Amino acid sequence: MQSLQEVVGAALSYCGLPSVEFLDVVCWKGIISSVAAFENDPDALPDMHIERDRLQFKFPVLINPKGINNVLDYLASEQYCYGLYNIDLFGGLVYQNKYKESKTASALRQLFSQQAKGRRSFVLISTFNVRDAGADEYNEFLDSVRDGLSGRPQSKENIKAHDENQATRLKLCFPFFCWQQAHALGLEQIVCEATYYKSSAFMIHFFQAFRYVGGVLPQFAPVSKVIEVANEPLYEMVGQVRRKMREFPQVL
């Protein structure tokens, strides 16, 4: 994380879900300049205020800014620009409401738009429950990648490997979704890593960084980018050790 300060800025303004104990804020307090924290459990909220006051951070820590307790609602509707986002997307990426809208996708699109308006590079940390629904959309995406890479050596083997389970599907789909949103707005995806782990459930954790480069016309790169993402490994956490869980056939 500290190595990304040169890209994002000297100190990072944080937006996200640090837990009642502010665990990640405590871990990264040396590089954080301010915190916008969210908690939608009314029973946990008093404890969060107590813990914030007990920890006595040297930077401002605002809990549920503007009275909004849902981070996705905040990201979708407010004006903001942060250097570090840490969000749990347990509702999934493609789940749609009765109006055929994905709350997660809409919030993420607005996040990229806000960062581009502010001309701000940033880090995006996001976590999914691998039981995320929406298999049809993931399969349609994989079919489109399969068609787009048709004829390239090992592309069939690579896509078949990504279609094994929801973790491998997310590992390909989510980073490419983020790249698409960022690329059109002058944001360059410079880091993208996916890590699988088990806590109360099976999770997949994404660490991404985006550099604002600006420009009017983005460079054409969807084929090369999807190959880059498809060829990346999937990591796993074993205790405190991160190791490669799965390597994929390399598309040439």
Helices and strands as residue ranges (DSSP letters): G 2-4, H 5-8, E 12-16, H 23-27, E 32-37, H 45-55, E 61-63, G 65-67, H 71-77, E 84-88, H 103-117, E 122-129, H 135-148, H 155-162, H 166-183, E 187-198, E 202-212, H 222-231, E 234-238, E 241-246
